[in-house]
Amino acid sequence: MKIIHFADLHLGVESYGYTDPSSGLSSRFLDFVSSFDKLVDYALAHSIDLVLFCGDAYKSRDPSQTQQREFASRIKKLSESGITVFLLVGNHDLPNAVGRATTPEIFDTLTVKNVHVANRPDIHEIKTRSGIVQIAALPWLRRSFLLIREDTKNLNFDDLNRIMQRKLSVIIKNLSKKINPSLPSILAAHVWVSGASIGSEKSMTIGQEHVLLPGTIANPAFDYIALGHIHRHQILSKTPPLIYAGSLERLDFGDENDDKGFYLIDIITDNETSEKRVNYRFQPVNGRRFLTINVTIQPQDTEPTVKITDEISHHDITDAIVRLQINFSQESEGQILDTEVRNALKDARYYTITKEIKRQDRLRLNAHSAEEITPMAALEAYIADRKFSKSYSRLLLKYGEEIIKEKASTEKN
């Protein structure tokens, strides 16, 4: 049985983008759709049996019609080709109020062939082209689903989290008891597991979140545990495999150094002994690159613009989303030519420029006041403090001395 495990699509993220002139859509929205297309094309080309999505189809709990259309059209493409699709509800898929529909429920309402939706804990026996697979679903659960009012009375968040951990542990244990050991079994969960390395999801957290211990969820009754919610792909355990697929596309600079993609799982069952072997590997998707370029301008740098553009030229910025961070002292302020810097970034897909000015404390001239020190001595102390090169210091002193003498001569006359 060949399975694709992915999660955290987050259609609707439009930061670091612009309006595409040909479609009228955000360039970032098109990036996310393009990554999704690569997954769909891979599934069709490699005879995948099941595409397992572990939550957060959209950025917003109220996605636009365009976002829903683009998501649904790709799910339809998979289902019509005979690939079974399983959609788990994540925290971004939940409505703002209890009783309203979750965003994936439309597929159940329309009874779309080969598409299954899980919005509550349960066991699903799913038919695929290579046989039946059991999926124990653990979608993102509201606190109100797990706790009654008496549970939460006079408790702080840590106490609430411990109670929720216990209740989720009981749910997982009860699900595992319903598993038929002769069939392939997967636990699909949209949860935060402690110890996971986080990325861009930190900026998308909705309120305080409960965290599960790895031992709570790594139940050996399951052949594979497919996780969603954390945007950095990672393996938390190998026995059984406890794996975050991560987000399919980079969301922001928190994902800059992360590979993006999905996991491929092969579950091989011995028909005589019912023993199962699970193989898995990460399949990268070539999504939009994020790149940070840091430049520090020193006081002795006489051509700061050249230094910045030279640093940019040492990076491949073509079609990347670039963040240029310039750090410089007060002396260099006004010497940086923005037009030339922006021209050096023209091959980037999108760029931002931030400037950090280091304000230096006023120079203390050996505790002397302005009336107690000569202009030339003050100039010498100033140049020495700025640590310019010897040749540049001599040049400054030469012209400075001429200006001081000219000024003194003018005042005498």
Secondary structure, DSSP 8 states (H G I E B T S, - for coil): -EEEEEB---BT--TT--B-TTTSSBHHHHHHHHHHHHHHHHHHHTT-SEEEE-S--BSSSS--HHHHHHHHHHHHHHHHTT-EEEEE--GGGS-SSTTS--TTHHHHHTT-TTEEEE-SSEEEEEEETTEEEEEEEE----HHHH--HHHHTT--HHHHHHHHHHHHHHHHHHHHHT--TTS-EEEEEE--BTT----GGGGG--S----B-HHHH--TT-SEEEEES-SS-EEEEETTEEEE--BSS--SGGGTT---EEEEEEEEE-TTT--EEEEEEEEE-----EEEEEEEE-TT-S-HHHHHHHHHHTS--TT-EEEEEEEEEGGGTT---HHHHHHHTTTSSEEEEEEEEE-------TT--GGGS-HHHHHHHHHHHHT--HHHHHHHHHHHHHHHHHHHHHHH-
